[in-house]
């Protein structure tokens, strides 16, 4: 009998590279303008990006313990099920199917459209038309089983990171924007504006929760996972703060807040029109990559939900010829396209999609953070190869941050687009609650109708 192959081991350097590659995405080329507008000053904007790094680290420390103790491919779904039961886990699966993944796809589509429209406008709703085109492209690719490979996704992430570094260097070396007229006093923005800005800061830091699941593949989790998280999050935070410093140096706060294509605007000001086109090409490619990866994973989550829940049985159909969950892909695509339509109504597509996903996103982050404490108390005998330092302080601080973000996303009243996104999100989640109340999720189907 042949020996088992050695378990793949992630080194600290590998782990840091994966974390940085997952987190850095197209959001850093769009969100800084919104954050600058809400912050009002360069110093406050940079402080918010630093705070985003701290929240990200606290969340990653919390998730890493859960991942090492319960290494299940179901991720949060499996953890929430273990901590709170199947019904709440179903609600998370429903939210992922109808809110989190489609909102991310539509949001990335609007970034794609915002960057392409200055080059070739397709009319008054140009960004939305491009976003719909992006949804259609990635849907066709996934239906035909031609989605981008993991290697291609990694390569695109690496290229985007290099693009960001080059833009930082060019921006910091370029002549600065004219100094604004002196103000009587640098007023701190109201708490609601800070919460609004942090929605977009932490959206840009998104992906760290996936990187935390590396804890199951690290040789010495207690030592190396902590180093991976600290070094990786610190690297992303420094890059994001440097990028914003470069953007604000070149454009100034007022001009940065008025552009939807801050990356292209800085590239053009620092290096010329050719650089703006190059940055646009990178951002468009990264947006399509994000849409593709999100549709791919979201459809497979929907497929799993369809196999487990009788009321969603059509989602559990698998196309053997194309090796893809066709029905689940189409559902993700239809919901994403409908959300693009919502963005047309609000005329602020990216902001509306952030508002649509934020309250649901942070509600389940809060519940998952609390699960780390609940399961440590309820299930102490389970081996935890990685234990968060200073337990339960990181989890409690992360939960406090998640609660603040949930409150901020639900109560912010400064934007009609934001408010509409939140209202539709809550309505969509309410449908999932109704399914739970109707006892549609009491057990797995195993491919057969559930007995009553």
Secondary structure by P-SEA (a helix, b strand, c coil): cccccccccccaaaaaaaaaaaccccccccaaaaaaaaaccaaaaaaaaaaaaaaaaaaaaaaaaaaaacccccaaaaaaaacccaaaaaaaaaaaaccaaaaaaaaaaaaaaaaaccccccccaaaaaaaaaaaaaaaaaaaacccccaaaaaaaaaaaaaaaaaaaaaaaacccccccccccccccccaaaaaaaaaaaaaaacccccccccccccccccccaaaaaaaaaaaaaaaaaaaaaaaaaaccaaaaaacccaaaaaaaacccaaaaaaaaaaaaaaaaaaaaaaaaaaaaaaaaaaacccccccccccccccccaaaaaaaaaaaaaaaaaaaaaaccaaaaaaaacaaaaaaaaaaaaaaaaaaaaacccccccccccccaaaaaaaaaaaaaaaaaaacccccaaaaaaaaaaaaaaaaaaaaaaacccccccccccccc
